[in-house]
Amino acid sequence: MPRAEFRVRERDLAGRIGELRLKRGIIETPYLFPVIDLSRQELPVSEIREIGFNAVITNAYLLYKRGFSQALRDVLGSGVIAMTDSGAYQLMEYGSIDIDNETIIEYQKRIDSDIAVILDYPTGDSLDRAFAEKTVEITLSRAKDSLPKLDFENRAWVLPIQGGVHLDLLDKSAELSASLDYDIYALGSPTVMMESYNYEVVADMLVTVKNKLPYLKPLHLFGGGHPMLIPFAVALGADLFDSASYMLFARDNRYMTEKGTKRLEDLDYLPCSCPVCSRFTAKELMEMEQKERTRLLAKHNLYIVMSVLRKTKQAIVEGRLWELLEEFSRGHPSLYSLLTYISKRHYLYIENRTPSLPMRPSSVFAFGEESLSNPYIYRSRKFLLERYAPPPSRKELVLRPRLSLTITDEAVPDKEEVHLVYYDHIMSVPVDVARLYPEGHVVVPKAFLYEEELYMKAIRNAVEYALRKKMFYQKITLEVCYEWLGASLKALREYQFFNIKPVMCLNRVES
Ligand SMILES: [Zn+2]
């Protein structure tokens, strides 16, 4: 067969749904490889398959040490795609391993893995600059020397990119790695930062390498497999993940949720309806024999991972990946920090990669401040303020508080010369763009009607629109919610061109 090939089917933000076509099958990305240990695997591969995982990863170095010499598919079962890791992780843990790059390359060929990794030299979490430079140099020189020995026609070969948290080094290392024609690139996530919930550094690392890698090469994030982080890593451009956590956590009675990990003994109710959680209660699981409990918890953990992968893919199809990030960011403060960081630091990176139209466009949901960084909302605001020209026949602009979640163009004012524009705390939208996507399809909560600070934001949006479009109209009327009249008048003092008209916004009388 020719070389492994990667095709991108759908995209949203910097995330994509892709197909990694290998000799023995196709992996749909984003995908997470469950880590398996053939000598100790409480959850059989056949059950992992049933959950929907058609590829697993195992450690080639450990297999080599144990004298394993069969083809992997003979023990995993046909139809299971096997990825092997080279042992670099052990190198990082124990400082050295007794195997060289050439041996591990030949060994991975012998056990016929479908996706194989050269023996890199991991930077890991190291803050030591000289050490990081050394890891980059050694890895790149091995990557170059290995190329003639790699059988790309039989399997996909992975090149891990080193440099770690030293972003300038990582950038250079990614650039040089990209010039070597590997099938898949990988990035190690810094475990220490991950354990302390410092995900921002992973975001910086992903953006750094993605900026240098060819578009049609998948990126694997080593060790970034917690379900709560997956949508964020995908949105930043990661395609592949692996995780041993599902099993390590299970052995320690830890139960994964989309919002983090809980201890089984702390749960009165299982917040999941996977086959495991539908059949057993937390108490029943606790009373089981350890081995059986581990198997079931590992299974549940993988169901959660699969569910997050599916949610992420559906969000990509609908162009709602940003909304999914907003949803997940409410699950844990560290994710809220991460979303804020991405909005401020990596907005352009994300926006440049967002398509103008999703595959299946649907309403765009706005919530609060963070929704302003949703590329579809950001672009709508920008378009309406900078490029949109009102219909020329309209002489009077009427800025009206938006009292309904959606706008329709049915509510056209009786007077032909009036141009109606709705304003809220997110943006100002003229009625005549109601059918335009995404401008007319942003669903905005009425929150600004209930809270002064948000209402003042809405007033600022109205003013901004009026200032930009003043020259198109002879008269500008700003309808102001009666409930916030005092504060509004104060804010509007310096803008003399408005005719201000108080209107009732809330269907109740304040006492
Ligand atoms: Zn479950």
Boltz pocket constraint, residues with backbone or C-beta under 6 A from the ligand:
constraints:
  - pocket:
      binder: B
      contacts: [[A, 272], [A, 273], [A, 274], [A, 275], [A, 276], [A, 277], [A, 278], [A, 300], [A, 301], [A, 303]]
      max_distance: 6.0
